[in-house]
Amino acid sequence: MTTTTFGTGTAPGLTTHDPVLPAPRPGLFLRQRLGGITAHLTADQDTVHTVRALALTVLVAHGVDLDTARDAQLVLSELIGNAVRACGAHVPLVVEVHRAEHDAVVTVHDPLFGAGPRRTGTAPDSDEAETGRGLVLLDILAPGWTVKPSPIGKLIRCRIPAAG
């Protein structure tokens, strides 16, 4: 089935195979969006696990290849992890995961104004470092990722190019 974009026509090549989303519960509210999902969550182990799993399922259901969907899942994990490290446990986040053409797009909104991700200077190939490689990972998997102010703090958007 081809989707209609705001009743004005179709989104070429975008088919809907929306998976059933879990019912809202404290700390997690999910909604379908064109080619993906939007999640309002309070970051804890359970909600993050649910959103990560759904990201993969939803992207594949909307035609993103499995390798790209897995890369998007990894990017999502990194962005949420950074938000939790910067803001603390149970930080409120808005996460969007969707297909754009054949690529995957991951957006994370967090409430920390003006504080973008910081590079640590950790060598990506360090055998001793336990953290500090996340932004290098974003550079590789989502070249051109952006950080912008948003009404609730900041927005980090990553477009993960289709594999191949």
Secondary structure as the mmCIF struct_conf table of DSSP 4:
data_model
#
loop_
_struct_conf.conf_type_id
_struct_conf.id
_struct_conf.beg_label_comp_id
_struct_conf.beg_label_asym_id
_struct_conf.beg_label_seq_id
_struct_conf.end_label_comp_id
_struct_conf.end_label_asym_id
_struct_conf.end_label_seq_id
STRN STRN1 THR A 2 THR A 4
BEND BEND1 THR A 5 THR A 5
TURN_TY1_P TURN_TY1_P1 PHE A 6 GLY A 7
BEND BEND2 THR A 8 THR A 8
STRN STRN2 THR A 10 THR A 15
HELX_LH_PP_P HELX_LH_PP_P1 ASP A 18 PRO A 24
STRN STRN3 ARG A 25 ARG A 25
TURN_TY1_P TURN_TY1_P2 PRO A 26 GLY A 27
STRN STRN4 LEU A 28 ARG A 33
TURN_TY1_P TURN_TY1_P3 LEU A 34 GLY A 35
STRN STRN5 GLY A 36 THR A 42
BEND BEND3 ASP A 44 ASP A 44
HELX_RH_AL_P HELX_RH_AL_P1 GLN A 45 ALA A 61
TURN_TY1_P TURN_TY1_P4 HIS A 62 GLY A 63
HELX_RH_AL_P HELX_RH_AL_P2 LEU A 66 CYS A 87
TURN_TY1_P TURN_TY1_P5 ALA A 89 HIS A 90
STRN STRN6 PRO A 92 ALA A 100
TURN_TY1_P TURN_TY1_P6 GLU A 101 HIS A 102
STRN STRN7 ASP A 103 ASP A 110
BEND BEND4 PRO A 111 PRO A 111
TURN_TY1_P TURN_TY1_P7 PHE A 113 GLY A 114
TURN_TY1_P TURN_TY1_P8 PRO A 124 ASP A 125
BEND BEND5 ASP A 127 GLU A 128
BEND BEND6 GLU A 130 THR A 131
HELX_RH_AL_P HELX_RH_AL_P3 GLY A 134 LEU A 141
BEND BEND7 ALA A 142 ALA A 142
TURN_TY1_P TURN_TY1_P9 PRO A 143 GLY A 144
STRN STRN8 THR A 146 SER A 150
TURN_TY1_P TURN_TY1_P10 PRO A 151 ILE A 152
STRN STRN9 GLY A 153 ILE A 160
HELX_LH_PP_P HELX_LH_PP_P2 PRO A 161 ALA A 163
#
